[in-house]
Structure formats: structure tokens, C-alpha cells
């Protein structure tokens, strides 16, 4: 039997204010950099460091990987869920353009996403496929710098929760989720060890 852990950290605050980013490639703001560095002020000896290729994850991934003396592994399948025509728009913009759908989305986000958004089942398949291949190829404990939607999808996968529960999980900026992997006779079982630990502006959030 072998045991290992994979830490997932959400990127910090990006530039541009509150918006539906999806796969829009906004970089971290100064606050976002501070949040990330504060969250991982003590750097454990991860065996590998991976990240979404979007700059708000990749840039900090490069910094932490260099600090650990490891190359950064980029995994495109760990990008955020695609939001189609809402990509890159501020909340107020969407509310003005399509107020009825926006209000429905706020109440039931899994059901009332915009037409053209990435289907939830396809999103789950790519995230889980990317994650399982990542840990299969790279032994030891690891760190993955990624997005709220990706972390939510992996939590749902571990807990065997349906895809439409995705938006019931809160993930703060720079929040850290730990998954445990236990392998017995070649069969890997994943479990949720801890979730949404973050140190933001000297406040601890659980």
C-alpha cells in the first residue's frame, strides 16, 4: 500500500475586477500575487509542480516550481470551465444584456449557464482525465496551481457527487485543497483530506 497527497491551490485575484473569466487569460493583480505568496510562504518539498497554462496560474506555478527546484508541468486540461459568450464580461454587463438568464444563473448556476458554455459533463471528463494522468505519470506528493471550477470538479469526483453540485462548493482565492491518494494492489482511491484553507490579508479562512 502507498499513500500520497496532491495539493490544489486556486490562483489569487486577477486584474480586471469581478467577472466571468472562464478561459480569459487575465494575469494576477498585485493583490493576487500577495495572496499566493502568503498562502505558500512555507514551501514543502513537492515531488512535482503542475499548473493550468492560463497566466493567472502559470506565472505563480513557475515561481513556486523554481523555488522547489522542479520544472513546471503545464496541463491544458486543468484550465477553467468555458463560459462561451459570457467569457471576460463583468457581472453588471451580463445582468444588463440578459437580466432574466443572469438571475436564473445566480439561483441555479448549473442549469442556467449561457448557451455555448462548455457542457458540465465534458468539463468533468477533461479535468478528471488530466488529473488522473498527471498523478499516474508523476510519483510522489505534488502541487497543482489551478482554478475554482477545476477544484470543485475534483471534489465532486472524489465525493462521487453529481456534476450539477459543482457550484455548491466555495473556493476562495489562494485557497488550498488537499487530496489523498491511496494505492492498494494497483487500485487508486482518492479522498478529500482538507478544503478551502487560505490565508488572506492575515485572516485564516476554512
C-alpha beads as a LAMMPS data file, in Angstrom:
LAMMPS data file: protein, C-alpha beads

206 atoms
205 bonds

1 atom types
1 bond types

-500.0 500.0 xlo xhi
-500.0 500.0 ylo yhi
-500.0 500.0 zlo zhi

Masses

1 110.0

Atoms # bond

1 1 1 0.000 0.000 0.000
2 1 1 1.230 3.510 -0.803
3 1 1 -0.129 6.908 0.210
4 1 1 0.494 10.343 -1.262
5 1 1 -1.080 13.793 -1.294
6 1 1 -1.838 16.296 -4.054
7 1 1 -2.358 19.921 -3.006
8 1 1 -4.599 22.060 -5.219
9 1 1 -4.320 25.832 -4.910
10 1 1 -6.609 28.297 -6.633
11 1 1 -4.975 31.296 -8.264
12 1 1 -5.125 34.666 -6.478
13 1 1 -7.121 37.711 -7.535
14 1 1 -6.658 38.550 -11.246
15 1 1 -6.620 42.035 -12.741
16 1 1 -9.885 43.439 -14.069
17 1 1 -12.323 43.140 -11.194
18 1 1 -15.109 40.626 -10.681
19 1 1 -16.070 38.992 -13.939
20 1 1 -16.873 35.669 -15.546
21 1 1 -13.352 34.807 -16.685
22 1 1 -13.546 31.182 -17.677
23 1 1 -10.618 30.789 -20.041
24 1 1 -9.990 34.533 -20.479
25 1 1 -6.272 34.948 -19.791
26 1 1 -6.099 37.732 -17.203
27 1 1 -2.865 37.849 -15.149
28 1 1 -2.658 38.092 -11.369
29 1 1 -3.053 41.513 -9.789
30 1 1 -0.594 42.738 -7.152
31 1 1 -3.095 41.581 -4.543
32 1 1 -3.281 38.194 -6.238
33 1 1 0.494 37.772 -6.094
34 1 1 0.466 38.675 -2.404
35 1 1 -2.312 36.191 -1.696
36 1 1 -0.425 33.362 -3.400
37 1 1 2.893 34.085 -1.756
38 1 1 1.227 34.418 1.630
39 1 1 -0.645 31.130 1.232
40 1 1 2.558 29.252 0.407
41 1 1 5.047 31.196 2.485
42 1 1 6.392 27.833 3.674
43 1 1 7.265 25.652 0.682
44 1 1 7.048 21.887 1.267
45 1 1 9.206 19.530 -0.773
46 1 1 6.752 18.582 -3.506
47 1 1 7.965 15.988 -5.982
48 1 1 6.258 17.831 -8.832
49 1 1 4.519 21.150 -9.511
50 1 1 1.862 21.480 -12.218
51 1 1 -0.375 24.312 -13.406
52 1 1 -3.065 25.373 -15.796
53 1 1 -1.425 27.181 -18.738
54 1 1 -3.516 30.327 -18.142
55 1 1 -1.242 33.096 -16.873
56 1 1 -3.011 33.614 -13.532
57 1 1 -1.925 30.067 -12.654
58 1 1 1.174 29.557 -14.785
59 1 1 3.106 32.606 -13.532
60 1 1 2.942 31.617 -9.865
61 1 1 3.462 27.973 -10.833
62 1 1 6.753 28.948 -12.435
63 1 1 7.821 30.796 -9.286
64 1 1 6.972 28.002 -6.862
65 1 1 8.411 25.298 -9.124
66 1 1 11.704 27.195 -9.335
67 1 1 11.729 27.534 -5.525
68 1 1 11.277 23.760 -5.269
69 1 1 13.959 23.092 -7.898
70 1 1 11.454 21.427 -10.227
71 1 1 10.323 22.069 -13.802
72 1 1 6.755 23.329 -14.135
73 1 1 4.350 20.844 -15.725
74 1 1 1.625 22.546 -17.775
75 1 1 -1.642 20.634 -18.150
76 1 1 -4.167 22.271 -20.551
77 1 1 -6.975 20.010 -19.320
78 1 1 -6.802 21.750 -15.943
79 1 1 -7.974 25.084 -17.386
80 1 1 -11.143 26.691 -16.056
81 1 1 -14.559 25.769 -17.437
82 1 1 -15.504 27.647 -20.594
83 1 1 -18.372 30.139 -20.311
84 1 1 -18.923 30.827 -24.002
85 1 1 -20.385 34.309 -24.720
86 1 1 -20.014 35.380 -21.068
87 1 1 -16.227 34.972 -21.142
88 1 1 -14.424 38.077 -19.898
89 1 1 -17.582 40.042 -19.079
90 1 1 -18.261 41.888 -15.842
91 1 1 -21.243 40.728 -13.822
92 1 1 -23.028 44.052 -14.395
93 1 1 -22.547 43.718 -18.165
94 1 1 -24.174 40.300 -18.234
95 1 1 -27.009 41.459 -15.978
96 1 1 -27.719 44.364 -18.353
97 1 1 -27.562 42.233 -21.515
98 1 1 -29.577 39.230 -20.315
99 1 1 -31.148 40.033 -16.930
100 1 1 -33.525 37.067 -16.839
101 1 1 -30.858 34.432 -17.546
102 1 1 -28.405 36.143 -15.192
103 1 1 -30.912 35.995 -12.327
104 1 1 -31.650 32.351 -13.089
105 1 1 -27.915 31.629 -13.234
106 1 1 -27.458 33.211 -9.796
107 1 1 -30.152 30.885 -8.410
108 1 1 -29.252 27.707 -10.334
109 1 1 -25.805 28.132 -11.948
110 1 1 -25.510 24.544 -13.159
111 1 1 -28.818 24.764 -15.045
112 1 1 -28.801 28.305 -16.459
113 1 1 -25.313 28.866 -17.836
114 1 1 -25.163 30.699 -21.187
115 1 1 -25.849 28.954 -24.463
116 1 1 -22.482 27.917 -25.870
117 1 1 -20.818 27.318 -22.495
118 1 1 -18.755 24.163 -22.058
119 1 1 -21.069 21.283 -21.056
120 1 1 -20.515 20.185 -17.468
121 1 1 -20.084 16.508 -18.341
122 1 1 -17.378 17.336 -20.916
123 1 1 -15.664 19.636 -18.408
124 1 1 -15.633 16.883 -15.780
125 1 1 -14.200 14.351 -18.242
126 1 1 -11.309 16.585 -19.291
127 1 1 -10.446 17.675 -15.734
128 1 1 -10.546 14.168 -14.275
129 1 1 -8.659 12.781 -17.279
130 1 1 -5.937 15.429 -16.957
131 1 1 -5.634 14.969 -13.198
132 1 1 -5.502 11.169 -13.188
133 1 1 -2.910 11.142 -15.969
134 1 1 -0.852 13.725 -14.091
135 1 1 -0.608 11.722 -10.873
136 1 1 -0.112 8.442 -12.771
137 1 1 2.904 9.847 -14.628
138 1 1 4.494 11.725 -11.729
139 1 1 5.066 9.879 -8.442
140 1 1 5.214 11.447 -5.016
141 1 1 3.375 14.387 -3.477
142 1 1 2.505 17.264 -5.783
143 1 1 1.127 20.787 -6.081
144 1 1 -1.328 21.884 -8.769
145 1 1 -1.997 25.607 -9.371
146 1 1 -5.417 25.809 -10.968
147 1 1 -8.932 27.307 -10.944
148 1 1 -12.010 27.231 -8.711
149 1 1 -14.048 25.223 -11.228
150 1 1 -11.325 22.593 -11.566
151 1 1 -11.034 22.211 -7.789
152 1 1 -14.813 21.954 -7.493
153 1 1 -14.913 19.257 -10.185
154 1 1 -12.207 17.211 -8.448
155 1 1 -14.004 17.465 -5.102
156 1 1 -17.232 16.254 -6.743
157 1 1 -15.278 13.393 -8.329
158 1 1 -13.702 12.342 -5.022
159 1 1 -17.053 12.505 -3.195
160 1 1 -18.956 10.900 -6.089
161 1 1 -21.252 13.924 -6.227
162 1 1 -23.183 14.756 -9.435
163 1 1 -21.865 17.365 -11.846
164 1 1 -24.669 19.808 -11.062
165 1 1 -23.310 20.077 -7.483
166 1 1 -20.253 21.853 -8.912
167 1 1 -21.333 25.346 -7.862
168 1 1 -22.207 24.293 -4.303
169 1 1 -18.512 24.317 -3.367
170 1 1 -16.850 27.604 -2.370
171 1 1 -13.187 28.052 -3.280
172 1 1 -11.514 31.305 -2.122
173 1 1 -8.617 32.989 -3.893
174 1 1 -5.399 31.190 -2.932
175 1 1 -7.477 28.546 -1.157
176 1 1 -5.741 25.190 -0.712
177 1 1 -7.446 21.809 -1.047
178 1 1 -5.626 18.587 -0.251
179 1 1 -6.498 15.263 -1.866
180 1 1 -5.114 11.983 -0.561
181 1 1 -4.382 9.070 -2.891
182 1 1 -4.087 5.522 -1.566
183 1 1 -2.954 2.708 -3.852
184 1 1 -3.584 -0.931 -2.944
185 1 1 -2.796 -3.684 -5.454
186 1 1 -2.729 -1.185 -8.304
187 1 1 -6.110 0.378 -7.456
188 1 1 -6.030 4.070 -6.502
189 1 1 -8.646 5.534 -4.157
190 1 1 -8.909 9.316 -3.759
191 1 1 -10.191 11.106 -0.669
192 1 1 -10.723 14.707 0.431
193 1 1 -8.266 15.485 3.248
194 1 1 -8.912 19.219 3.719
195 1 1 -10.548 22.037 1.776
196 1 1 -10.551 25.836 1.383
197 1 1 -7.704 26.672 3.715
198 1 1 -6.479 30.163 2.828
199 1 1 -4.554 32.978 4.446
200 1 1 -5.885 36.245 3.015
201 1 1 -4.802 39.570 4.474
202 1 1 -3.738 37.760 7.665
203 1 1 -7.164 36.134 8.133
204 1 1 -7.500 32.363 8.147
205 1 1 -10.410 31.028 6.123
206 1 1 -11.686 27.474 6.347

Bonds

1 1 1 2
2 1 2 3
3 1 3 4
4 1 4 5
5 1 5 6
6 1 6 7
7 1 7 8
8 1 8 9
9 1 9 10
10 1 10 11
11 1 11 12
12 1 12 13
13 1 13 14
14 1 14 15
15 1 15 16
16 1 16 17
17 1 17 18
18 1 18 19
19 1 19 20
20 1 20 21
21 1 21 22
22 1 22 23
23 1 23 24
24 1 24 25
25 1 25 26
26 1 26 27
27 1 27 28
28 1 28 29
29 1 29 30
30 1 30 31
31 1 31 32
32 1 32 33
33 1 33 34
34 1 34 35
35 1 35 36
36 1 36 37
37 1 37 38
38 1 38 39
39 1 39 40
40 1 40 41
41 1 41 42
42 1 42 43
43 1 43 44
44 1 44 45
45 1 45 46
46 1 46 47
47 1 47 48
48 1 48 49
49 1 49 50
50 1 50 51
51 1 51 52
52 1 52 53
53 1 53 54
54 1 54 55
55 1 55 56
56 1 56 57
57 1 57 58
58 1 58 59
59 1 59 60
60 1 60 61
61 1 61 62
62 1 62 63
63 1 63 64
64 1 64 65
65 1 65 66
66 1 66 67
67 1 67 68
68 1 68 69
69 1 69 70
70 1 70 71
71 1 71 72
72 1 72 73
73 1 73 74
74 1 74 75
75 1 75 76
76 1 76 77
77 1 77 78
78 1 78 79
79 1 79 80
80 1 80 81
81 1 81 82
82 1 82 83
83 1 83 84
84 1 84 85
85 1 85 86
86 1 86 87
87 1 87 88
88 1 88 89
89 1 89 90
90 1 90 91
91 1 91 92
92 1 92 93
93 1 93 94
94 1 94 95
95 1 95 96
96 1 96 97
97 1 97 98
98 1 98 99
99 1 99 100
100 1 100 101
101 1 101 102
102 1 102 103
103 1 103 104
104 1 104 105
105 1 105 106
106 1 106 107
107 1 107 108
108 1 108 109
109 1 109 110
110 1 110 111
111 1 111 112
112 1 112 113
113 1 113 114
114 1 114 115
115 1 115 116
116 1 116 117
117 1 117 118
118 1 118 119
119 1 119 120
120 1 120 121
121 1 121 122
122 1 122 123
123 1 123 124
124 1 124 125
125 1 125 126
126 1 126 127
127 1 127 128
128 1 128 129
129 1 129 130
130 1 130 131
131 1 131 132
132 1 132 133
133 1 133 134
134 1 134 135
135 1 135 136
136 1 136 137
137 1 137 138
138 1 138 139
139 1 139 140
140 1 140 141
141 1 141 142
142 1 142 143
143 1 143 144
144 1 144 145
145 1 145 146
146 1 146 147
147 1 147 148
148 1 148 149
149 1 149 150
150 1 150 151
151 1 151 152
152 1 152 153
153 1 153 154
154 1 154 155
155 1 155 156
156 1 156 157
157 1 157 158
158 1 158 159
159 1 159 160
160 1 160 161
161 1 161 162
162 1 162 163
163 1 163 164
164 1 164 165
165 1 165 166
166 1 166 167
167 1 167 168
168 1 168 169
169 1 169 170
170 1 170 171
171 1 171 172
172 1 172 173
173 1 173 174
174 1 174 175
175 1 175 176
176 1 176 177
177 1 177 178
178 1 178 179
179 1 179 180
180 1 180 181
181 1 181 182
182 1 182 183
183 1 183 184
184 1 184 185
185 1 185 186
186 1 186 187
187 1 187 188
188 1 188 189
189 1 189 190
190 1 190 191
191 1 191 192
192 1 192 193
193 1 193 194
194 1 194 195
195 1 195 196
196 1 196 197
197 1 197 198
198 1 198 199
199 1 199 200
200 1 200 201
201 1 201 202
202 1 202 203
203 1 203 204
204 1 204 205
205 1 205 206
